[in-house]
Amino acid sequence: MSITSRPMLSKRLATIAGTAAIAAGALLTGGAGPAQAASEDLQVTLVLCTQFKNTFSCAQDFVLAKDPIPASSPFRRNYSLIHRPNSVIQSNFNVQVFRNVADGPVIAQTKSVLLVDRQTGKTLSKAVGPLVTLTANKLSVNNLSVSEPTNPSQANSGFQITWHK
């Protein structure tokens, strides 16, 4: 299309600008465009405390405010925290959060809590936690402890997870 006069050019630009504004408004309000995927996320807090003899200390909380996950789709996330309160002992904490099938439940599990002798690298004590089915938009809490009485040492782990749907 050839535009030969200023009034025609102004009219054409106004039409293009109006169409662009309508399209932008539709995108901003979520209508008249491609379907937008619903978003989900996890809010994760991990705490790991270690006791060795008479000394008790905790690792800094690991807080992830928003970890986006695919809406209504399978996914798998791993979170971990290591605490080294001294040169003798170390505790490790690993949590896995997953959904195996589309629109299925979101599940969290402590995959391991370990007490490790830092000098030998030997695992002194180990535990695996139960599967915990998370409820949407509700805080789920789980704690697990392991101990080694001959040292004496103990690791206390805990997670707090909220699945925002």
Phi and psi in radians as a Rosetta constraint file:
Dihedral C 1 N 2 CA 2 C 2 CIRCULARHARMONIC -1.738 0.35
Dihedral N 2 CA 2 C 2 N 3 CIRCULARHARMONIC 2.316 0.35
Dihedral C 2 N 3 CA 3 C 3 CIRCULARHARMONIC -1.902 0.35
Dihedral N 3 CA 3 C 3 N 4 CIRCULARHARMONIC 2.087 0.35
Dihedral C 3 N 4 CA 4 C 4 CIRCULARHARMONIC -1.849 0.35
Dihedral N 4 CA 4 C 4 N 5 CIRCULARHARMONIC -0.219 0.35
Dihedral C 4 N 5 CA 5 C 5 CIRCULARHARMONIC -2.313 0.35
Dihedral N 5 CA 5 C 5 N 6 CIRCULARHARMONIC 2.793 0.35
Dihedral C 5 N 6 CA 6 C 6 CIRCULARHARMONIC -1.083 0.35
Dihedral N 6 CA 6 C 6 N 7 CIRCULARHARMONIC -0.768 0.35
Dihedral C 6 N 7 CA 7 C 7 CIRCULARHARMONIC -1.072 0.35
Dihedral N 7 CA 7 C 7 N 8 CIRCULARHARMONIC -0.666 0.35
Dihedral C 7 N 8 CA 8 C 8 CIRCULARHARMONIC -1.159 0.35
Dihedral N 8 CA 8 C 8 N 9 CIRCULARHARMONIC -0.686 0.35
Dihedral C 8 N 9 CA 9 C 9 CIRCULARHARMONIC -1.115 0.35
Dihedral N 9 CA 9 C 9 N 10 CIRCULARHARMONIC -0.792 0.35
Dihedral C 9 N 10 CA 10 C 10 CIRCULARHARMONIC -1.070 0.35
Dihedral N 10 CA 10 C 10 N 11 CIRCULARHARMONIC -0.741 0.35
Dihedral C 10 N 11 CA 11 C 11 CIRCULARHARMONIC -1.130 0.35
Dihedral N 11 CA 11 C 11 N 12 CIRCULARHARMONIC -0.741 0.35
Dihedral C 11 N 12 CA 12 C 12 CIRCULARHARMONIC -1.144 0.35
Dihedral N 12 CA 12 C 12 N 13 CIRCULARHARMONIC -0.753 0.35
Dihedral C 12 N 13 CA 13 C 13 CIRCULARHARMONIC -1.121 0.35
Dihedral N 13 CA 13 C 13 N 14 CIRCULARHARMONIC -0.676 0.35
Dihedral C 13 N 14 CA 14 C 14 CIRCULARHARMONIC -1.119 0.35
Dihedral N 14 CA 14 C 14 N 15 CIRCULARHARMONIC -0.697 0.35
Dihedral C 14 N 15 CA 15 C 15 CIRCULARHARMONIC -1.132 0.35
Dihedral N 15 CA 15 C 15 N 16 CIRCULARHARMONIC -0.769 0.35
Dihedral C 15 N 16 CA 16 C 16 CIRCULARHARMONIC -1.114 0.35
Dihedral N 16 CA 16 C 16 N 17 CIRCULARHARMONIC -0.766 0.35
Dihedral C 16 N 17 CA 17 C 17 CIRCULARHARMONIC -1.121 0.35
Dihedral N 17 CA 17 C 17 N 18 CIRCULARHARMONIC -0.702 0.35
Dihedral C 17 N 18 CA 18 C 18 CIRCULARHARMONIC -1.129 0.35
Dihedral N 18 CA 18 C 18 N 19 CIRCULARHARMONIC -0.733 0.35
Dihedral C 18 N 19 CA 19 C 19 CIRCULARHARMONIC -1.114 0.35
Dihedral N 19 CA 19 C 19 N 20 CIRCULARHARMONIC -0.742 0.35
Dihedral C 19 N 20 CA 20 C 20 CIRCULARHARMONIC -1.133 0.35
Dihedral N 20 CA 20 C 20 N 21 CIRCULARHARMONIC -0.694 0.35
Dihedral C 20 N 21 CA 21 C 21 CIRCULARHARMONIC -1.138 0.35
Dihedral N 21 CA 21 C 21 N 22 CIRCULARHARMONIC -0.710 0.35
Dihedral C 21 N 22 CA 22 C 22 CIRCULARHARMONIC -1.116 0.35
Dihedral N 22 CA 22 C 22 N 23 CIRCULARHARMONIC -0.771 0.35
Dihedral C 22 N 23 CA 23 C 23 CIRCULARHARMONIC -1.111 0.35
Dihedral N 23 CA 23 C 23 N 24 CIRCULARHARMONIC -0.748 0.35
Dihedral C 23 N 24 CA 24 C 24 CIRCULARHARMONIC -1.123 0.35
Dihedral N 24 CA 24 C 24 N 25 CIRCULARHARMONIC -0.717 0.35
Dihedral C 24 N 25 CA 25 C 25 CIRCULARHARMONIC -1.086 0.35
Dihedral N 25 CA 25 C 25 N 26 CIRCULARHARMONIC -0.692 0.35
Dihedral C 25 N 26 CA 26 C 26 CIRCULARHARMONIC -1.130 0.35
Dihedral N 26 CA 26 C 26 N 27 CIRCULARHARMONIC -0.678 0.35
Dihedral C 26 N 27 CA 27 C 27 CIRCULARHARMONIC -1.188 0.35
Dihedral N 27 CA 27 C 27 N 28 CIRCULARHARMONIC -0.704 0.35
Dihedral C 27 N 28 CA 28 C 28 CIRCULARHARMONIC -1.198 0.35
Dihedral N 28 CA 28 C 28 N 29 CIRCULARHARMONIC -0.592 0.35
Dihedral C 28 N 29 CA 29 C 29 CIRCULARHARMONIC -1.607 0.35
Dihedral N 29 CA 29 C 29 N 30 CIRCULARHARMONIC -0.131 0.35
Dihedral C 29 N 30 CA 30 C 30 CIRCULARHARMONIC 1.525 0.35
Dihedral N 30 CA 30 C 30 N 31 CIRCULARHARMONIC 0.094 0.35
Dihedral C 30 N 31 CA 31 C 31 CIRCULARHARMONIC -1.863 0.35
Dihedral N 31 CA 31 C 31 N 32 CIRCULARHARMONIC 2.931 0.35
Dihedral C 31 N 32 CA 32 C 32 CIRCULARHARMONIC 0.904 0.35
Dihedral N 32 CA 32 C 32 N 33 CIRCULARHARMONIC 0.647 0.35
Dihedral C 32 N 33 CA 33 C 33 CIRCULARHARMONIC -2.609 0.35
Dihedral N 33 CA 33 C 33 N 34 CIRCULARHARMONIC -2.991 0.35
Dihedral C 33 N 34 CA 34 C 34 CIRCULARHARMONIC -1.094 0.35
Dihedral N 34 CA 34 C 34 N 35 CIRCULARHARMONIC 2.607 0.35
Dihedral C 34 N 35 CA 35 C 35 CIRCULARHARMONIC -1.066 0.35
Dihedral N 35 CA 35 C 35 N 36 CIRCULARHARMONIC 2.409 0.35
Dihedral C 35 N 36 CA 36 C 36 CIRCULARHARMONIC -1.716 0.35
Dihedral N 36 CA 36 C 36 N 37 CIRCULARHARMONIC 2.326 0.35
Dihedral C 36 N 37 CA 37 C 37 CIRCULARHARMONIC -1.254 0.35
Dihedral N 37 CA 37 C 37 N 38 CIRCULARHARMONIC 2.398 0.35
Dihedral C 37 N 38 CA 38 C 38 CIRCULARHARMONIC -1.151 0.35
Dihedral N 38 CA 38 C 38 N 39 CIRCULARHARMONIC 2.510 0.35
Dihedral C 38 N 39 CA 39 C 39 CIRCULARHARMONIC -1.823 0.35
Dihedral N 39 CA 39 C 39 N 40 CIRCULARHARMONIC 2.578 0.35
Dihedral C 39 N 40 CA 40 C 40 CIRCULARHARMONIC -2.323 0.35
Dihedral N 40 CA 40 C 40 N 41 CIRCULARHARMONIC 2.711 0.35
Dihedral C 40 N 41 CA 41 C 41 CIRCULARHARMONIC -2.674 0.35
Dihedral N 41 CA 41 C 41 N 42 CIRCULARHARMONIC 2.886 0.35
Dihedral C 41 N 42 CA 42 C 42 CIRCULARHARMONIC -2.008 0.35
Dihedral N 42 CA 42 C 42 N 43 CIRCULARHARMONIC 2.423 0.35
Dihedral C 42 N 43 CA 43 C 43 CIRCULARHARMONIC -1.949 0.35
Dihedral N 43 CA 43 C 43 N 44 CIRCULARHARMONIC 2.058 0.35
Dihedral C 43 N 44 CA 44 C 44 CIRCULARHARMONIC -2.130 0.35
Dihedral N 44 CA 44 C 44 N 45 CIRCULARHARMONIC 2.318 0.35
Dihedral C 44 N 45 CA 45 C 45 CIRCULARHARMONIC -2.259 0.35
Dihedral N 45 CA 45 C 45 N 46 CIRCULARHARMONIC 2.214 0.35
Dihedral C 45 N 46 CA 46 C 46 CIRCULARHARMONIC -2.035 0.35
Dihedral N 46 CA 46 C 46 N 47 CIRCULARHARMONIC 2.432 0.35
Dihedral C 46 N 47 CA 47 C 47 CIRCULARHARMONIC -2.290 0.35
Dihedral N 47 CA 47 C 47 N 48 CIRCULARHARMONIC 2.369 0.35
Dihedral C 47 N 48 CA 48 C 48 CIRCULARHARMONIC -2.419 0.35
Dihedral N 48 CA 48 C 48 N 49 CIRCULARHARMONIC 2.083 0.35
Dihedral C 48 N 49 CA 49 C 49 CIRCULARHARMONIC -2.037 0.35
Dihedral N 49 CA 49 C 49 N 50 CIRCULARHARMONIC 2.508 0.35
Dihedral C 49 N 50 CA 50 C 50 CIRCULARHARMONIC -2.238 0.35
Dihedral N 50 CA 50 C 50 N 51 CIRCULARHARMONIC 2.364 0.35
Dihedral C 50 N 51 CA 51 C 51 CIRCULARHARMONIC -2.020 0.35
Dihedral N 51 CA 51 C 51 N 52 CIRCULARHARMONIC 2.270 0.35
Dihedral C 51 N 52 CA 52 C 52 CIRCULARHARMONIC -2.330 0.35
Dihedral N 52 CA 52 C 52 N 53 CIRCULARHARMONIC 2.034 0.35
Dihedral C 52 N 53 CA 53 C 53 CIRCULARHARMONIC 0.964 0.35
Dihedral N 53 CA 53 C 53 N 54 CIRCULARHARMONIC -2.068 0.35
Dihedral C 53 N 54 CA 54 C 54 CIRCULARHARMONIC -1.766 0.35
Dihedral N 54 CA 54 C 54 N 55 CIRCULARHARMONIC 0.155 0.35
Dihedral C 54 N 55 CA 55 C 55 CIRCULARHARMONIC -1.785 0.35
Dihedral N 55 CA 55 C 55 N 56 CIRCULARHARMONIC 2.240 0.35
Dihedral C 55 N 56 CA 56 C 56 CIRCULARHARMONIC -2.184 0.35
Dihedral N 56 CA 56 C 56 N 57 CIRCULARHARMONIC 2.182 0.35
Dihedral C 56 N 57 CA 57 C 57 CIRCULARHARMONIC -2.541 0.35
Dihedral N 57 CA 57 C 57 N 58 CIRCULARHARMONIC 2.789 0.35
Dihedral C 57 N 58 CA 58 C 58 CIRCULARHARMONIC -2.130 0.35
Dihedral N 58 CA 58 C 58 N 59 CIRCULARHARMONIC 2.580 0.35
Dihedral C 58 N 59 CA 59 C 59 CIRCULARHARMONIC -1.311 0.35
Dihedral N 59 CA 59 C 59 N 60 CIRCULARHARMONIC 2.715 0.35
Dihedral C 59 N 60 CA 60 C 60 CIRCULARHARMONIC -1.084 0.35
Dihedral N 60 CA 60 C 60 N 61 CIRCULARHARMONIC 2.425 0.35
Dihedral C 60 N 61 CA 61 C 61 CIRCULARHARMONIC -1.019 0.35
Dihedral N 61 CA 61 C 61 N 62 CIRCULARHARMONIC 2.433 0.35
Dihedral C 61 N 62 CA 62 C 62 CIRCULARHARMONIC -1.751 0.35
Dihedral N 62 CA 62 C 62 N 63 CIRCULARHARMONIC 1.996 0.35
Dihedral C 62 N 63 CA 63 C 63 CIRCULARHARMONIC -2.111 0.35
Dihedral N 63 CA 63 C 63 N 64 CIRCULARHARMONIC 2.168 0.35
Dihedral C 63 N 64 CA 64 C 64 CIRCULARHARMONIC -2.059 0.35
Dihedral N 64 CA 64 C 64 N 65 CIRCULARHARMONIC 1.874 0.35
Dihedral C 64 N 65 CA 65 C 65 CIRCULARHARMONIC -1.170 0.35
Dihedral N 65 CA 65 C 65 N 66 CIRCULARHARMONIC -0.691 0.35
Dihedral C 65 N 66 CA 66 C 66 CIRCULARHARMONIC -2.613 0.35
Dihedral N 66 CA 66 C 66 N 67 CIRCULARHARMONIC 1.854 0.35
Dihedral C 66 N 67 CA 67 C 67 CIRCULARHARMONIC -1.875 0.35
Dihedral N 67 CA 67 C 67 N 68 CIRCULARHARMONIC 1.812 0.35
Dihedral C 67 N 68 CA 68 C 68 CIRCULARHARMONIC -1.097 0.35
Dihedral N 68 CA 68 C 68 N 69 CIRCULARHARMONIC 2.436 0.35
Dihedral C 68 N 69 CA 69 C 69 CIRCULARHARMONIC -2.238 0.35
Dihedral N 69 CA 69 C 69 N 70 CIRCULARHARMONIC 2.705 0.35
Dihedral C 69 N 70 CA 70 C 70 CIRCULARHARMONIC -1.163 0.35
Dihedral N 70 CA 70 C 70 N 71 CIRCULARHARMONIC 2.293 0.35
Dihedral C 70 N 71 CA 71 C 71 CIRCULARHARMONIC -1.161 0.35
Dihedral N 71 CA 71 C 71 N 72 CIRCULARHARMONIC 2.225 0.35
Dihedral C 71 N 72 CA 72 C 72 CIRCULARHARMONIC 0.972 0.35
Dihedral N 72 CA 72 C 72 N 73 CIRCULARHARMONIC 0.397 0.35
Dihedral C 72 N 73 CA 73 C 73 CIRCULARHARMONIC -2.147 0.35
Dihedral N 73 CA 73 C 73 N 74 CIRCULARHARMONIC 2.755 0.35
Dihedral C 73 N 74 CA 74 C 74 CIRCULARHARMONIC -1.107 0.35
Dihedral N 74 CA 74 C 74 N 75 CIRCULARHARMONIC 2.536 0.35
Dihedral C 74 N 75 CA 75 C 75 CIRCULARHARMONIC -2.773 0.35
Dihedral N 75 CA 75 C 75 N 76 CIRCULARHARMONIC 2.940 0.35
Dihedral C 75 N 76 CA 76 C 76 CIRCULARHARMONIC -2.632 0.35
Dihedral N 76 CA 76 C 76 N 77 CIRCULARHARMONIC 2.223 0.35
Dihedral C 76 N 77 CA 77 C 77 CIRCULARHARMONIC -2.246 0.35
Dihedral N 77 CA 77 C 77 N 78 CIRCULARHARMONIC 2.488 0.35
Dihedral C 77 N 78 CA 78 C 78 CIRCULARHARMONIC -2.084 0.35
Dihedral N 78 CA 78 C 78 N 79 CIRCULARHARMONIC 2.367 0.35
Dihedral C 78 N 79 CA 79 C 79 CIRCULARHARMONIC -2.232 0.35
Dihedral N 79 CA 79 C 79 N 80 CIRCULARHARMONIC 2.484 0.35
Dihedral C 79 N 80 CA 80 C 80 CIRCULARHARMONIC -2.542 0.35
Dihedral N 80 CA 80 C 80 N 81 CIRCULARHARMONIC 2.792 0.35
Dihedral C 80 N 81 CA 81 C 81 CIRCULARHARMONIC -2.578 0.35
Dihedral N 81 CA 81 C 81 N 82 CIRCULARHARMONIC 2.349 0.35
Dihedral C 81 N 82 CA 82 C 82 CIRCULARHARMONIC -2.105 0.35
Dihedral N 82 CA 82 C 82 N 83 CIRCULARHARMONIC 2.383 0.35
Dihedral C 82 N 83 CA 83 C 83 CIRCULARHARMONIC -2.193 0.35
Dihedral N 83 CA 83 C 83 N 84 CIRCULARHARMONIC 2.184 0.35
Dihedral C 83 N 84 CA 84 C 84 CIRCULARHARMONIC -2.123 0.35
Dihedral N 84 CA 84 C 84 N 85 CIRCULARHARMONIC 1.483 0.35
Dihedral C 84 N 85 CA 85 C 85 CIRCULARHARMONIC -1.285 0.35
Dihedral N 85 CA 85 C 85 N 86 CIRCULARHARMONIC -0.351 0.35
Dihedral C 85 N 86 CA 86 C 86 CIRCULARHARMONIC -2.752 0.35
Dihedral N 86 CA 86 C 86 N 87 CIRCULARHARMONIC -3.024 0.35
Dihedral C 86 N 87 CA 87 C 87 CIRCULARHARMONIC -1.460 0.35
Dihedral N 87 CA 87 C 87 N 88 CIRCULARHARMONIC -0.025 0.35
Dihedral C 87 N 88 CA 88 C 88 CIRCULARHARMONIC -1.775 0.35
Dihedral N 88 CA 88 C 88 N 89 CIRCULARHARMONIC -0.723 0.35
Dihedral C 88 N 89 CA 89 C 89 CIRCULARHARMONIC -2.223 0.35
Dihedral N 89 CA 89 C 89 N 90 CIRCULARHARMONIC 2.642 0.35
Dihedral C 89 N 90 CA 90 C 90 CIRCULARHARMONIC -2.472 0.35
Dihedral N 90 CA 90 C 90 N 91 CIRCULARHARMONIC 2.525 0.35
Dihedral C 90 N 91 CA 91 C 91 CIRCULARHARMONIC -2.164 0.35
Dihedral N 91 CA 91 C 91 N 92 CIRCULARHARMONIC 2.474 0.35
Dihedral C 91 N 92 CA 92 C 92 CIRCULARHARMONIC -2.147 0.35
Dihedral N 92 CA 92 C 92 N 93 CIRCULARHARMONIC 2.508 0.35
Dihedral C 92 N 93 CA 93 C 93 CIRCULARHARMONIC -2.391 0.35
Dihedral N 93 CA 93 C 93 N 94 CIRCULARHARMONIC 2.150 0.35
Dihedral C 93 N 94 CA 94 C 94 CIRCULARHARMONIC -2.230 0.35
Dihedral N 94 CA 94 C 94 N 95 CIRCULARHARMONIC 2.235 0.35
Dihedral C 94 N 95 CA 95 C 95 CIRCULARHARMONIC -2.157 0.35
Dihedral N 95 CA 95 C 95 N 96 CIRCULARHARMONIC 2.440 0.35
Dihedral C 95 N 96 CA 96 C 96 CIRCULARHARMONIC -2.112 0.35
Dihedral N 96 CA 96 C 96 N 97 CIRCULARHARMONIC 2.360 0.35
Dihedral C 96 N 97 CA 97 C 97 CIRCULARHARMONIC -2.122 0.35
Dihedral N 97 CA 97 C 97 N 98 CIRCULARHARMONIC 2.324 0.35
Dihedral C 97 N 98 CA 98 C 98 CIRCULARHARMONIC -2.697 0.35
Dihedral N 98 CA 98 C 98 N 99 CIRCULARHARMONIC 2.840 0.35
Dihedral C 98 N 99 CA 99 C 99 CIRCULARHARMONIC -2.370 0.35
Dihedral N 99 CA 99 C 99 N 100 CIRCULARHARMONIC 2.116 0.35
Dihedral C 99 N 100 CA 100 C 100 CIRCULARHARMONIC -1.477 0.35
Dihedral N 100 CA 100 C 100 N 101 CIRCULARHARMONIC -0.506 0.35
Dihedral C 100 N 101 CA 101 C 101 CIRCULARHARMONIC -2.298 0.35
Dihedral N 101 CA 101 C 101 N 102 CIRCULARHARMONIC 2.691 0.35
Dihedral C 101 N 102 CA 102 C 102 CIRCULARHARMONIC -0.999 0.35
Dihedral N 102 CA 102 C 102 N 103 CIRCULARHARMONIC 2.382 0.35
Dihedral C 102 N 103 CA 103 C 103 CIRCULARHARMONIC 1.059 0.35
Dihedral N 103 CA 103 C 103 N 104 CIRCULARHARMONIC 0.249 0.35
Dihedral C 103 N 104 CA 104 C 104 CIRCULARHARMONIC -1.458 0.35
Dihedral N 104 CA 104 C 104 N 105 CIRCULARHARMONIC 3.109 0.35
Dihedral C 104 N 105 CA 105 C 105 CIRCULARHARMONIC -1.265 0.35
Dihedral N 105 CA 105 C 105 N 106 CIRCULARHARMONIC 2.691 0.35
Dihedral C 105 N 106 CA 106 C 106 CIRCULARHARMONIC -1.652 0.35
Dihedral N 106 CA 106 C 106 N 107 CIRCULARHARMONIC 2.251 0.35
Dihedral C 106 N 107 CA 107 C 107 CIRCULARHARMONIC -2.163 0.35
Dihedral N 107 CA 107 C 107 N 108 CIRCULARHARMONIC 2.464 0.35
Dihedral C 107 N 108 CA 108 C 108 CIRCULARHARMONIC -2.105 0.35
Dihedral N 108 CA 108 C 108 N 109 CIRCULARHARMONIC 2.569 0.35
Dihedral C 108 N 109 CA 109 C 109 CIRCULARHARMONIC -2.620 0.35
Dihedral N 109 CA 109 C 109 N 110 CIRCULARHARMONIC 2.382 0.35
Dihedral C 109 N 110 CA 110 C 110 CIRCULARHARMONIC -1.325 0.35
Dihedral N 110 CA 110 C 110 N 111 CIRCULARHARMONIC 1.916 0.35
Dihedral C 110 N 111 CA 111 C 111 CIRCULARHARMONIC -1.314 0.35
Dihedral N 111 CA 111 C 111 N 112 CIRCULARHARMONIC -0.557 0.35
Dihedral C 111 N 112 CA 112 C 112 CIRCULARHARMONIC -2.912 0.35
Dihedral N 112 CA 112 C 112 N 113 CIRCULARHARMONIC 2.516 0.35
Dihedral C 112 N 113 CA 113 C 113 CIRCULARHARMONIC -2.174 0.35
Dihedral N 113 CA 113 C 113 N 114 CIRCULARHARMONIC 2.129 0.35
Dihedral C 113 N 114 CA 114 C 114 CIRCULARHARMONIC -2.135 0.35
Dihedral N 114 CA 114 C 114 N 115 CIRCULARHARMONIC 2.518 0.35
Dihedral C 114 N 115 CA 115 C 115 CIRCULARHARMONIC -1.923 0.35
Dihedral N 115 CA 115 C 115 N 116 CIRCULARHARMONIC 2.201 0.35
Dihedral C 115 N 116 CA 116 C 116 CIRCULARHARMONIC -2.188 0.35
Dihedral N 116 CA 116 C 116 N 117 CIRCULARHARMONIC 2.347 0.35
Dihedral C 116 N 117 CA 117 C 117 CIRCULARHARMONIC -1.344 0.35
Dihedral N 117 CA 117 C 117 N 118 CIRCULARHARMONIC 1.973 0.35
Dihedral C 117 N 118 CA 118 C 118 CIRCULARHARMONIC -1.194 0.35
Dihedral N 118 CA 118 C 118 N 119 CIRCULARHARMONIC -0.415 0.35
Dihedral C 118 N 119 CA 119 C 119 CIRCULARHARMONIC -1.391 0.35
Dihedral N 119 CA 119 C 119 N 120 CIRCULARHARMONIC -0.591 0.35
Dihedral C 119 N 120 CA 120 C 120 CIRCULARHARMONIC -1.870 0.35
Dihedral N 120 CA 120 C 120 N 121 CIRCULARHARMONIC -0.303 0.35
Dihedral C 120 N 121 CA 121 C 121 CIRCULARHARMONIC 1.385 0.35
Dihedral N 121 CA 121 C 121 N 122 CIRCULARHARMONIC 0.039 0.35
Dihedral C 121 N 122 CA 122 C 122 CIRCULARHARMONIC -1.342 0.35
Dihedral N 122 CA 122 C 122 N 123 CIRCULARHARMONIC 2.377 0.35
Dihedral C 122 N 123 CA 123 C 123 CIRCULARHARMONIC -1.338 0.35
Dihedral N 123 CA 123 C 123 N 124 CIRCULARHARMONIC 2.100 0.35
Dihedral C 123 N 124 CA 124 C 124 CIRCULARHARMONIC -1.506 0.35
Dihedral N 124 CA 124 C 124 N 125 CIRCULARHARMONIC -0.605 0.35
Dihedral C 124 N 125 CA 125 C 125 CIRCULARHARMONIC -2.744 0.35
Dihedral N 125 CA 125 C 125 N 126 CIRCULARHARMONIC 2.585 0.35
Dihedral C 125 N 126 CA 126 C 126 CIRCULARHARMONIC -2.591 0.35
Dihedral N 126 CA 126 C 126 N 127 CIRCULARHARMONIC 2.530 0.35
Dihedral C 126 N 127 CA 127 C 127 CIRCULARHARMONIC -2.567 0.35
Dihedral N 127 CA 127 C 127 N 128 CIRCULARHARMONIC 2.647 0.35
Dihedral C 127 N 128 CA 128 C 128 CIRCULARHARMONIC -2.121 0.35
Dihedral N 128 CA 128 C 128 N 129 CIRCULARHARMONIC 2.397 0.35
Dihedral C 128 N 129 CA 129 C 129 CIRCULARHARMONIC -1.598 0.35
Dihedral N 129 CA 129 C 129 N 130 CIRCULARHARMONIC 2.967 0.35
Dihedral C 129 N 130 CA 130 C 130 CIRCULARHARMONIC -1.332 0.35
Dihedral N 130 CA 130 C 130 N 131 CIRCULARHARMONIC 2.847 0.35
Dihedral C 130 N 131 CA 131 C 131 CIRCULARHARMONIC -1.280 0.35
Dihedral N 131 CA 131 C 131 N 132 CIRCULARHARMONIC 2.348 0.35
Dihedral C 131 N 132 CA 132 C 132 CIRCULARHARMONIC -2.130 0.35
Dihedral N 132 CA 132 C 132 N 133 CIRCULARHARMONIC 2.032 0.35
Dihedral C 132 N 133 CA 133 C 133 CIRCULARHARMONIC -1.417 0.35
Dihedral N 133 CA 133 C 133 N 134 CIRCULARHARMONIC 2.154 0.35
Dihedral C 133 N 134 CA 134 C 134 CIRCULARHARMONIC -1.459 0.35
Dihedral N 134 CA 134 C 134 N 135 CIRCULARHARMONIC 2.514 0.35
Dihedral C 134 N 135 CA 135 C 135 CIRCULARHARMONIC -1.749 0.35
Dihedral N 135 CA 135 C 135 N 136 CIRCULARHARMONIC 2.302 0.35
Dihedral C 135 N 136 CA 136 C 136 CIRCULARHARMONIC -0.983 0.35
Dihedral N 136 CA 136 C 136 N 137 CIRCULARHARMONIC 2.368 0.35
Dihedral C 136 N 137 CA 137 C 137 CIRCULARHARMONIC 1.056 0.35
Dihedral N 137 CA 137 C 137 N 138 CIRCULARHARMONIC 0.463 0.35
Dihedral C 137 N 138 CA 138 C 138 CIRCULARHARMONIC -2.356 0.35
Dihedral N 138 CA 138 C 138 N 139 CIRCULARHARMONIC 2.436 0.35
Dihedral C 138 N 139 CA 139 C 139 CIRCULARHARMONIC -1.212 0.35
Dihedral N 139 CA 139 C 139 N 140 CIRCULARHARMONIC 2.268 0.35
Dihedral C 139 N 140 CA 140 C 140 CIRCULARHARMONIC -1.998 0.35
Dihedral N 140 CA 140 C 140 N 141 CIRCULARHARMONIC 2.342 0.35
Dihedral C 140 N 141 CA 141 C 141 CIRCULARHARMONIC -2.194 0.35
Dihedral N 141 CA 141 C 141 N 142 CIRCULARHARMONIC 2.436 0.35
Dihedral C 141 N 142 CA 142 C 142 CIRCULARHARMONIC -2.563 0.35
Dihedral N 142 CA 142 C 142 N 143 CIRCULARHARMONIC 2.436 0.35
Dihedral C 142 N 143 CA 143 C 143 CIRCULARHARMONIC -2.216 0.35
Dihedral N 143 CA 143 C 143 N 144 CIRCULARHARMONIC 2.599 0.35
Dihedral C 143 N 144 CA 144 C 144 CIRCULARHARMONIC -2.628 0.35
Dihedral N 144 CA 144 C 144 N 145 CIRCULARHARMONIC 2.391 0.35
Dihedral C 144 N 145 CA 145 C 145 CIRCULARHARMONIC -2.201 0.35
Dihedral N 145 CA 145 C 145 N 146 CIRCULARHARMONIC 2.607 0.35
Dihedral C 145 N 146 CA 146 C 146 CIRCULARHARMONIC -2.306 0.35
Dihedral N 146 CA 146 C 146 N 147 CIRCULARHARMONIC 2.667 0.35
Dihedral C 146 N 147 CA 147 C 147 CIRCULARHARMONIC -2.524 0.35
Dihedral N 147 CA 147 C 147 N 148 CIRCULARHARMONIC 2.754 0.35
Dihedral C 147 N 148 CA 148 C 148 CIRCULARHARMONIC -2.284 0.35
Dihedral N 148 CA 148 C 148 N 149 CIRCULARHARMONIC 1.718 0.35
Dihedral C 148 N 149 CA 149 C 149 CIRCULARHARMONIC -1.160 0.35
Dihedral N 149 CA 149 C 149 N 150 CIRCULARHARMONIC -0.417 0.35
Dihedral C 149 N 150 CA 150 C 150 CIRCULARHARMONIC -1.303 0.35
Dihedral N 150 CA 150 C 150 N 151 CIRCULARHARMONIC -0.328 0.35
Dihedral C 150 N 151 CA 151 C 151 CIRCULARHARMONIC -1.362 0.35
Dihedral N 151 CA 151 C 151 N 152 CIRCULARHARMONIC -0.791 0.35
Dihedral C 151 N 152 CA 152 C 152 CIRCULARHARMONIC -1.370 0.35
Dihedral N 152 CA 152 C 152 N 153 CIRCULARHARMONIC 2.409 0.35
Dihedral C 152 N 153 CA 153 C 153 CIRCULARHARMONIC -2.563 0.35
Dihedral N 153 CA 153 C 153 N 154 CIRCULARHARMONIC 2.792 0.35
Dihedral C 153 N 154 CA 154 C 154 CIRCULARHARMONIC -2.682 0.35
Dihedral N 154 CA 154 C 154 N 155 CIRCULARHARMONIC 2.538 0.35
Dihedral C 154 N 155 CA 155 C 155 CIRCULARHARMONIC -2.124 0.35
Dihedral N 155 CA 155 C 155 N 156 CIRCULARHARMONIC 2.284 0.35
Dihedral C 155 N 156 CA 156 C 156 CIRCULARHARMONIC -2.051 0.35
Dihedral N 156 CA 156 C 156 N 157 CIRCULARHARMONIC 2.094 0.35
Dihedral C 156 N 157 CA 157 C 157 CIRCULARHARMONIC -2.055 0.35
Dihedral N 157 CA 157 C 157 N 158 CIRCULARHARMONIC 2.730 0.35
Dihedral C 157 N 158 CA 158 C 158 CIRCULARHARMONIC -2.770 0.35
Dihedral N 158 CA 158 C 158 N 159 CIRCULARHARMONIC 2.490 0.35
Dihedral C 158 N 159 CA 159 C 159 CIRCULARHARMONIC -2.177 0.35
Dihedral N 159 CA 159 C 159 N 160 CIRCULARHARMONIC 2.626 0.35
Dihedral C 159 N 160 CA 160 C 160 CIRCULARHARMONIC -2.243 0.35
Dihedral N 160 CA 160 C 160 N 161 CIRCULARHARMONIC 2.103 0.35
Dihedral C 160 N 161 CA 161 C 161 CIRCULARHARMONIC -2.301 0.35
Dihedral N 161 CA 161 C 161 N 162 CIRCULARHARMONIC 2.322 0.35
Dihedral C 161 N 162 CA 162 C 162 CIRCULARHARMONIC -2.064 0.35
Dihedral N 162 CA 162 C 162 N 163 CIRCULARHARMONIC 2.194 0.35
Dihedral C 162 N 163 CA 163 C 163 CIRCULARHARMONIC -1.723 0.35
Dihedral N 163 CA 163 C 163 N 164 CIRCULARHARMONIC 1.941 0.35
Dihedral C 163 N 164 CA 164 C 164 CIRCULARHARMONIC -1.574 0.35
Dihedral N 164 CA 164 C 164 N 165 CIRCULARHARMONIC 2.103 0.35
